[in-house]
């Protein structure tokens, strides 16, 4: 009973907050027709000043199983019930019904984010524990003693190939992720290089064929069994737990600065109850300036500089996509509940 009362209280507080903050943008139309190329983020930001409230302001249509699966041609309408604004979804599917024929358009739902920006992270990038790469089979040579191999080439690797697998991922040590505050080792970045098919095994030497290559395969690159994981592309904008705080650990590409649609690593993970779809505001540390009246120096407060959405989580860290940036972002910038 106590849990039920707390849950009801939480719902009441959430609804009251939504009503008080007025999450809808000004001058939005009563209806919007979803177009090919739209993303869920585009549409939620179009309607809402706080896009992470998207799941909370639907008026559920019992004929639609999941209102968050949105298709080109669907119509999103702004309606008022008891004076409160809600969004409704009307399927724009053209359907012919007759005693003999039933046909409907075969459509794909729009993605939550621009998937081209994060595809390799969704499907290939891995974070592993220390020692995993060192224990994995490694490339010793290409055909005819070549040091570099590409797609379609055969190459040779040495190690334990006793597992029941025929396809492997090719990885390179991308360096450690270390929490700058606690100095804890959060994981090792296994940089995706490509994929290969195991053709033959002779003692501890495997002959492999490169089936996919993002970069040239080098001697010392490591081989790991392909991960069998469901690619989640239907995450919805949401808020993490109140009081969530973290830091940007790294920017994809080995650079220090980030901007719109860049991928960043965070020192927040599943143990911090971070989930795919969580939105985090990005803050830059305030400048230290001279106090010309009282003397000495004073640190100015942090300034909000952007917004990101988490799209893949690991135990101790996560990856996020920068969705909004009004000034250059950098490694060391802080993130927190928006």
N, C-alpha and C positions, 0 to 999 in steps of 0.2 A: 504494500500500500504506500509506503514511504517513497519507493522508487517511482510509482505511478504519479504521486503528487508532485514529485520533483520534475518528472518529465512534462506534466501538464503546465507547471510553473515555467519551465524552460520555453515551451511553445508559446505561452502567453507573453513572456518577455520578448521573444523573437518577433511576434506579430506586432507588439506595441512599438518595438524599435523600428520596424519597417514603416509603420504608419507615421511615426514621428519624424523619421529622417527623409521621407519622401524620395524613394529611390529612383523614380522615373525622371528622365531628362525632360527639359522643356521643349515644347513645340514638336512633339513626335506625332506621326499620323495615327489615325485610328486603326489602320490596317497596313500590313507589310507583306508582300509576296516574296517568298524565299527564292533566290536565284542560284543557278549553278555557279560555284566558286565562292559562295558565302561560307563562313565558318560560324559555329555556335558562338564563339567569342565576338565576332563582328556584330552579330544580331543582338546579343545580350548587352554589349556596350552601346549599341544604337538606341535601345530602349531605356537602359538603366544607367544612372550615375554611379551605381555600385553593382557592377555586373555579377559579383559573387552571390547576390540575392536571387539570381535567376531561378533556382529550383523552388524558392519559397513563394513566388508570386503567380504560379500557374493556377488556373481554374480547371481542374481535371475534367476532361471529357471521358465518360465511361466507355465510349466506343474506341478510344485510342489507348492502346496498352501502355505505351511509353511516350509521353509528350516530349521527351528530350531527344527522341529520334526524329529529326526534322528533314524533310525532303524538298528539293527544288519544286516549286509550284504550290507548296503549302502556304496557307495564309494565316499570319499571326495577327490577332485582333486585340485591341485594348478595350476592355469593357469595365463597367462599374456595377458592383453588387453591394447593396446596402451602403452605397456611398464610397466603397473602397475599390481601388483599381486592381484589375487582374488581367493577365494575358490568357488568351485561349488560342487553340490551334485547330484549324480546319484543314483536313487533308485535301490537297488540290489534285488528287489522283483522278484521272479520267477512267471511269469504269462503265462498261456496257453490260447491262443485264438483260437476259432474255431466257425463254425456256431452254434454248439450245447453246447459247454462247455466253461465256464469262471471260473477260479479258481485262487485265490491268497492266499499267505501265511497269516495267521492271526498272526500279530506280534505286540508287544508292543514297543512304542518308548523308547529310553534310557532316564533315568532321568537326570536332570541337576546336581544333587548332589547325594552322597551315602545316599539314603533315610533311610536306617536302623539307621543312626546316628541321624536323626532328626524326625523320624516318630511320636514319642509321642508329640513333640512340634508342629508338623503340625496339628495333629488331636485333642489333648487333653489339652495341657497346656494353661492356661488363665491368663490374667492380668485384675484385676477388680478394681473398684473404692473403696475407703474406705467406710466401712459400709455394703458392699454387702454381704460378708461372714457372718457378725454378724447378719444380718437380715434373713439369709437362714435357712431352717430346719436343725436340728442337730441330730446326732445319740445319742440315750439315752441308748441303751442296745442291746446285741445280744440275740440269743435264750438262754433260761434258764439262763438269767442274765449274759451271757458271756461278758467280756470286749472287746474281739477281735472276728472278724468274717472274713471269707474267701469266696472264690468263691463258689457259690451254697448255701451258708448259708442264712437263713432269719435273719433280724435284724429290730430294731424299731427306728423310728425317730420322733421327735416332731417339729411342726411348721405349716406354712400355706401351705396346699396342694390343695388349691382351683383352681390352674391353670389347664389348659387342657393339661396334659402331663402324660405319663406313664413310661418314662425312664428318669433317672436323673444321672448326674455325681456326684461322691463323691470326695470332695476336702478337703485339709488341708491348713491352713494358712501358706504359705512359707515365710512370712515376707515382709516388704516393700522394694520397690526400691526407693532410695533417691539420687537425683543428688548431688554428692560430692562438686560441685562448688556453685550451687545456693541454695542447701538444699531443693529444691522443692520435694514434694512427687509425684513420677511419676506413682505409682500404687502399688497394692498388688498382690503378686504372689499366685495364687490359684494352689497349688500343686496337680497334678492328682493322685488319689488313686485308682479309679475304677469306675464302673458303676453299676446301680441297676434298677430293675423293681418294680414299685409300684403295690402291690397286693391288699391291703385293706386300707381303711381310717376309723378310729373310733375317732370322734371329731378331735382333733389336733394331733393324733398319727397315723402314717403311718406304715404299715407292708411292708417291701421290701425284695426282693431277690437279692443277689449279683450276677451279670451276668459277671463281669470282675473285676479282682483285681490285681493291681501291687504291693500292700502292704496290710498287714492286716488292716481291717477297725476298727477304734478305736472309743470309746465314744468321743463325741464332734466334730467329723468330720462333715463337712457341705455338703449339697446337693443343687445342682444347675441344672436347666433344661439343657438338652443337647443342645449344640450350633448347629444350622443348618448353616454350612459354607462350602463353596466350598474349597476343599484342592488343593492349587495351587502348582503343582510340575513341572511346565513347565517354571519357571522363567529363564531368560537369563542373563549371565554376563553383567554388565553395570556399568558405573561410576555415582556416585551421583553428585549433583551440585557442581560446583567449589567452594572451600572454606569451604566445609563441614568438621566439626571437632567435636569430641566427646570423650567419655571415656568408658572403660569397667567397668560396674557396678558390675557384679557378674559372677561367673563361675558355670555352672550346677554341682550339687553334693555338693555344700556348701564348696568347696575348694577355695584357693586363686590363685592357679596357673593353667594355661591352656596350651594345646599343640595341636598337629594335631588332627583334627576331634572332638575337644571339642566344646561345645555350650556355648556361652557367651551372656550376656545381655548388651545392649548399652543404653546410655542416649540420643539416637536419635530415633525419631519416625516419624509418618506420618505428624505431624505438621512441621517437619524439611524437608519434601519432600523426606524422605527415602522410598525406594521401595524394594520389594523382588527382588533379583538378584543384588542389588548394592554391589560392592566390595569396601572394605576399607582397607588401609594399616595400620598396627599396629606398633606403635613406643613406645620404652621404654625411660623413662626419662634419660637424660644424668647424669653421675656420677658427684659429686662435689669433686674436687681435689684441692690440695694445689698448688698455684703458687709459685714455689721456686725461681723465679727471681724477680717478682714485689711484692711478698708477698700476704698474704690473700688467699682466695679461689676463684675458678672459676667453673661455671657450664658448663659441656661439652654439646654439642648439642644432641638432641634426636637421637636415632639410630633405623632405620627400622628393625623390628624383625619378621614380619609375614604379612599374608593377610587373610581376612575373607570375607565371602559372607553373606549378610542379607537374611534370608529365611522366616521370619515372622515379621510383623510390627503391632504395636499398636499406639494409638494416641501420646503417649509421650515416648515410648521406643520401642526397637526391639530386636530380637534374631538373632545371626549370628553364622555361622559354620567356625571354623578355618581351612583354606585350606593349609596354609603354615606357618611353624614356624622354624626359624633357631636359636632360643634361647628360654628359658622359658618365657612364657607370664604370666601376673598377673593382678589382679584387680587394677584399677587405670592407666593402660597403656592407651595411647591416640590412637585414630583412626582418619584418615582423608582421603580425596580424594587421590587415588593412583597416 
